[in-house]
């Protein structure tokens, strides 16, 4: 009888814990959507795992950065239990999303938590260049990001800036030493990327960099 009562108590406790966790799960992801840092802090102090994934398989930090819920993201980065090097199904990291969206202060905090600036494949610098965020590009370069990093198809950050970013981003990368002569697996150069988007100003900058490089090579 005593063992039965113990077992019954265990079942009740397990059921209560399961319901509490389910409620916390809903509260956690609702708080992220509402950019509610206070609720997130409360849940984390109660022991909720910040690395819990939603129905789509994404963690809260990734969602917060993607949605621009910066207070929520800040609360999650501040938690020592949050894995800042989590990767999505597309191999995207929180730092990559911060770089793409231009969330400079959060990027600094992620790097301070040892987020990988030079992950293999697509890198945070590719994403910063795509967004055309000059301060973000400079931050990553200052943190030793490889300026000619190659994506899986050998596309470089300069190529991404040339097609999707800004002329200023192209200029910054060139002035920082990006190689304008590289080509990806499709044999496309940064100039080709610029011209595909009718970015004549960017194409001219790149062509000028190539000419200066060729002139120097003759001496």
C-alpha positions as CSV (number, residue, x, y, z in Angstrom):
1,X,0.0,0.0,0.0
2,X,2.8,2.4,0.9
3,X,4.6,1.7,-2.4
4,X,1.4,2.3,-4.2
5,X,0.9,5.7,-2.6
6,X,4.5,6.6,-3.4
7,X,3.9,5.6,-7.0
8,X,0.7,7.6,-7.1
9,X,2.4,10.7,-5.7
10,X,5.1,10.3,-8.3
11,X,2.5,10.2,-11.1
12,X,0.9,13.4,-9.7
13,X,4.2,15.2,-9.4
14,X,5.2,14.1,-12.9
15,X,1.9,15.3,-14.4
16,X,2.2,18.6,-12.6
17,X,5.7,19.1,-13.8
18,X,4.7,18.2,-17.4
19,X,1.9,20.7,-17.3
20,X,4.1,23.4,-15.8
21,X,6.7,22.8,-18.5
22,X,4.0,22.9,-21.2
23,X,2.8,26.2,-19.9
24,X,6.3,27.6,-19.7
25,X,6.9,26.5,-23.3
26,X,4.0,28.6,-24.5
27,X,4.9,31.5,-22.2
28,X,8.5,31.5,-23.4
29,X,7.8,31.7,-27.2
30,X,4.9,34.1,-26.6
31,X,7.3,36.3,-24.7
32,X,9.8,36.2,-27.5
33,X,7.1,37.3,-30.0
34,X,6.1,40.1,-27.7
35,X,9.7,41.1,-27.0
36,X,9.0,40.6,-23.3
37,X,12.4,40.3,-21.6
38,X,11.0,40.3,-18.1
39,X,8.9,37.2,-18.7
40,X,11.9,35.5,-20.3
41,X,14.1,36.4,-17.3
42,X,11.5,35.0,-14.9
43,X,11.2,31.7,-16.9
44,X,15.0,31.3,-17.1
45,X,15.3,31.8,-13.3
46,X,12.7,29.1,-12.8
47,X,14.9,26.7,-14.8
48,X,13.4,26.8,-18.2
49,X,15.9,25.8,-20.9
50,X,16.7,28.7,-23.2
51,X,17.7,26.2,-25.9
52,X,14.3,24.8,-26.2
53,X,13.1,24.7,-29.9
54,X,9.7,25.7,-31.2
55,X,7.6,23.6,-33.6
56,X,9.7,24.7,-36.5
57,X,12.9,23.5,-34.8
58,X,14.3,27.0,-34.0
59,X,15.6,28.2,-30.6
60,X,14.4,31.4,-29.0
61,X,17.5,33.4,-29.6
62,X,17.4,32.7,-33.4
63,X,13.7,33.7,-33.5
64,X,14.2,36.8,-31.5
65,X,17.0,38.0,-33.7
66,X,15.1,37.1,-36.9
67,X,12.0,39.0,-35.7
68,X,13.8,42.0,-34.3
69,X,12.8,41.2,-30.7
70,X,16.0,42.8,-29.4
71,X,15.1,43.0,-25.7
72,X,14.2,39.3,-25.8
73,X,17.4,38.5,-27.7
74,X,19.5,40.5,-25.2
75,X,17.9,38.6,-22.3
76,X,18.8,35.3,-23.9
77,X,22.3,36.3,-24.8
78,X,22.9,37.3,-21.2
79,X,21.9,33.8,-19.9
80,X,25.1,31.6,-19.6
81,X,22.9,28.6,-20.4
82,X,22.1,29.9,-23.9
83,X,24.1,28.2,-26.7
84,X,25.1,31.0,-28.9
85,X,26.6,28.6,-31.5
86,X,23.3,26.8,-32.2
87,X,22.7,26.2,-35.9
88,X,19.5,26.2,-37.9
89,X,18.6,23.5,-40.5
90,X,20.2,25.9,-43.0
91,X,23.4,26.1,-41.0
92,X,22.7,29.7,-39.9
93,X,23.9,30.9,-36.5
94,X,22.5,33.6,-34.3
95,X,25.5,35.8,-35.2
96,X,24.7,35.4,-38.9
97,X,21.2,36.7,-38.3
98,X,22.5,39.6,-36.2
99,X,24.9,40.4,-39.0
100,X,22.2,40.3,-41.7
101,X,19.8,42.5,-39.7
102,X,22.5,44.9,-38.5
103,X,22.0,44.3,-34.8
104,X,25.4,45.6,-33.9
105,X,25.3,45.6,-30.1
106,X,23.9,42.1,-30.0
107,X,26.6,40.9,-32.4
108,X,29.2,42.3,-30.0
109,X,27.7,40.4,-27.1
110,X,27.5,37.2,-29.2
111,X,31.1,37.5,-30.1
112,X,32.0,38.2,-26.5
113,X,30.3,34.8,-25.8
114,X,32.6,33.2,-28.4
115,X,30.2,33.1,-31.3
116,X,32.1,31.8,-34.3
117,X,33.1,34.7,-36.6
118,X,34.7,32.3,-39.1
119,X,32.4,29.3,-39.2
120,X,32.7,27.2,-42.3
121,X,30.4,27.7,-45.3
122,X,28.3,30.9,-45.3
123,X,29.7,33.2,-42.7
124,X,28.6,36.2,-40.6
125,X,30.6,38.4,-43.0
126,X,28.7,37.1,-46.0
127,X,25.5,38.1,-44.2
128,X,26.7,41.5,-43.1
129,X,27.8,42.2,-46.7
130,X,24.4,41.1,-48.0
131,X,22.8,43.6,-45.6
132,X,25.3,46.3,-46.5
133,X,25.9,47.1,-42.8
134,X,29.2,49.0,-42.7
135,X,29.6,49.0,-38.9
136,X,28.9,45.3,-38.8
137,X,31.3,44.5,-41.6
138,X,34.0,46.5,-39.7
139,X,33.3,44.8,-36.5
140,X,33.7,41.4,-38.0
141,X,36.9,42.4,-39.8
142,X,38.2,43.8,-36.5
143,X,37.4,40.4,-35.0
144,X,39.6,38.7,-37.7
145,X,36.8,37.6,-40.0
146,X,38.4,36.2,-43.2
147,X,37.6,38.8,-45.8
148,X,37.6,36.4,-48.8
149,X,35.7,33.6,-47.0
150,X,34.1,31.2,-49.5
151,X,30.6,29.9,-49.2
152,X,29.9,26.3,-50.3
153,X,29.8,27.5,-53.9
154,X,32.9,29.8,-53.4
155,X,30.9,33.0,-53.3
156,X,32.7,35.7,-51.3
157,X,31.4,38.5,-49.1
158,X,32.4,41.0,-51.8
159,X,30.2,39.3,-54.3
160,X,27.3,39.4,-51.9
161,X,27.9,43.1,-51.3
162,X,28.1,43.7,-55.0
163,X,24.7,42.2,-55.7
164,X,22.7,42.7,-52.6
165,X,24.5,45.1,-50.3
166,X,25.5,48.7,-50.9
167,X,28.1,50.5,-52.9
168,X,29.6,51.7,-49.5
169,X,29.9,48.1,-48.4
170,X,31.7,47.2,-51.6
171,X,34.1,50.1,-51.1
172,X,34.8,49.1,-47.5
173,X,35.5,45.5,-48.4
174,X,37.8,46.6,-51.3
175,X,39.7,49.1,-49.1
176,X,40.0,46.4,-46.4
177,X,41.7,44.0,-48.9
178,X,39.0,41.9,-50.5
179,X,40.2,40.2,-53.7
180,X,38.1,41.5,-56.6
181,X,39.4,38.9,-59.1
182,X,38.0,35.8,-57.4
183,X,35.3,33.7,-59.0
184,X,32.8,31.3,-57.6
185,X,32.0,27.8,-58.9
186,X,29.9,29.3,-61.6
187,X,32.9,31.4,-62.7
188,X,31.1,34.6,-61.7
189,X,33.2,37.4,-60.3
190,X,32.2,40.3,-58.0
191,X,31.8,42.4,-61.1
192,X,29.4,39.9,-62.6
193,X,27.4,39.9,-59.4
194,X,27.1,43.7,-59.5
195,X,26.0,43.7,-63.2
196,X,23.4,41.0,-62.6
197,X,21.6,43.5,-60.4
198,X,22.4,46.5,-62.6
199,X,24.7,47.9,-60.0
200,X,27.0,49.9,-62.3
201,X,28.4,52.0,-59.5
202,X,29.6,48.9,-57.6
203,X,30.9,47.3,-60.9
204,X,32.9,50.4,-61.5
205,X,34.4,50.4,-58.0
206,X,35.4,46.7,-58.5
207,X,36.8,47.4,-62.0
208,X,38.9,50.2,-60.6
209,X,40.3,48.0,-57.9
210,X,41.3,45.4,-60.5
211,X,43.0,48.1,-62.6
212,X,45.0,49.4,-59.6
213,X,45.9,45.8,-58.7
214,X,47.2,45.1,-62.2
215,X,49.1,48.4,-62.3
216,X,50.9,47.5,-59.1
217,X,51.7,44.1,-60.4
218,X,53.7,45.6,-63.3
219,X,56.2,47.3,-61.0
